[in-house]
Amino acid sequence: MSPENVTGEEMKSYRDLVMRCPRLGGEVPFSYCEREAGDLPCRQVVRCWEAGFPVETCLRETMTPEAWERFCGQVPKDRMTMLIDLVEAAKRRRKEGTGSSS
């Protein structure tokens, strides 16, 4: 595989890869890391996944130049804000996963 050209099929297979998240302490698929920050990847995604596949190349090919610039310019949040955001995101995902049967 050439790091300069990642096909859609290769990207799909990367999204299924799983690793332990140093921030969350559990296993997560790459697809989670890709959208952990809403419409942007987790700020640590390149550091975490670079040993497994050409993650930076993949992200550059799937993100708009504007989104890439926003991703690169992310300022880390303080720990409390980050924890609150993670809890809120988990609540939203849980609510979306259960549908309207509640």
C-alpha positions in Angstrom: 0.0 0.0 0.0 1.3 3.4 -0.9 1.0 5.9 1.9 0.3 8.6 -0.7 -2.9 7.0 -1.9 -5.3 5.3 0.5 -8.3 3.8 -1.2 -11.8 3.9 0.2 -11.7 0.1 0.8 -8.4 0.5 2.8 -9.9 3.3 4.9 -13.0 1.2 5.6 -10.7 -1.6 6.9 -8.8 0.9 9.1 -12.0 2.1 10.7 -12.6 -1.5 12.1 -9.2 -1.6 13.8 -9.4 -1.6 17.6 -6.8 -0.4 20.2 -6.7 0.7 23.8 -7.4 4.4 24.2 -5.0 6.1 26.6 -7.6 8.8 27.4 -10.6 6.5 28.0 -8.8 3.4 29.3 -10.7 0.9 27.2 -10.7 -0.4 23.7 -12.1 1.7 20.9 -12.3 1.3 17.1 -10.5 3.8 14.9 -13.9 5.0 13.7 -14.5 6.4 17.2 -11.2 8.2 17.2 -12.0 9.6 13.8 -15.0 11.5 15.2 -14.3 11.7 18.9 -14.3 15.5 18.8 -17.6 15.8 17.0 -16.8 16.5 13.4 -13.0 16.3 14.1 -10.7 13.4 15.1 -9.4 13.1 18.6 -6.4 15.4 19.0 -4.2 12.3 19.8 -5.3 10.1 16.9 -2.1 10.5 14.9 0.1 9.7 18.0 -2.0 6.7 18.9 -2.4 5.1 15.5 0.7 6.0 13.5 2.5 2.7 14.3 -0.4 0.7 12.8 -1.1 2.5 9.5 -0.6 5.8 7.7 -3.2 7.6 9.8 -2.1 11.1 8.9 -2.4 10.3 5.2 -5.8 8.8 5.7 -7.1 11.7 7.6 -5.8 14.2 5.1 -7.5 12.3 2.3 -10.8 12.1 4.0 -11.0 15.6 5.6 -11.5 18.9 3.9 -8.5 21.3 4.0 -10.5 23.5 6.4 -11.3 20.6 8.7 -7.6 19.5 8.6 -6.5 23.0 9.7 -9.1 23.1 12.5 -7.9 19.7 13.6 -4.2 20.8 13.6 -5.1 23.9 15.5 -7.0 22.3 18.3 -6.0 23.6 21.8 -6.1 20.9 24.5 -8.9 21.4 27.0 -8.3 21.3 30.7 -8.9 17.9 32.3 -12.3 18.8 33.9 -13.8 20.2 30.7 -12.5 17.2 28.8 -14.2 14.8 31.2 -17.5 16.7 31.1 -17.4 16.7 27.3 -16.7 13.0 27.2 -19.6 12.2 29.6 -22.0 14.4 27.5 -20.8 12.7 24.3 -21.4 9.3 25.8 -24.9 10.3 26.9 -25.7 11.5 23.4 -24.4 8.3 21.9 -26.4 6.2 24.4 -29.6 8.2 23.7 -29.1 7.8 19.9 -28.4 4.1 20.3 -31.6 3.5 22.3 -33.8 5.4 19.9 -37.1 6.8 21.0 -38.2 3.7 23.0 -37.4 5.3 26.4 
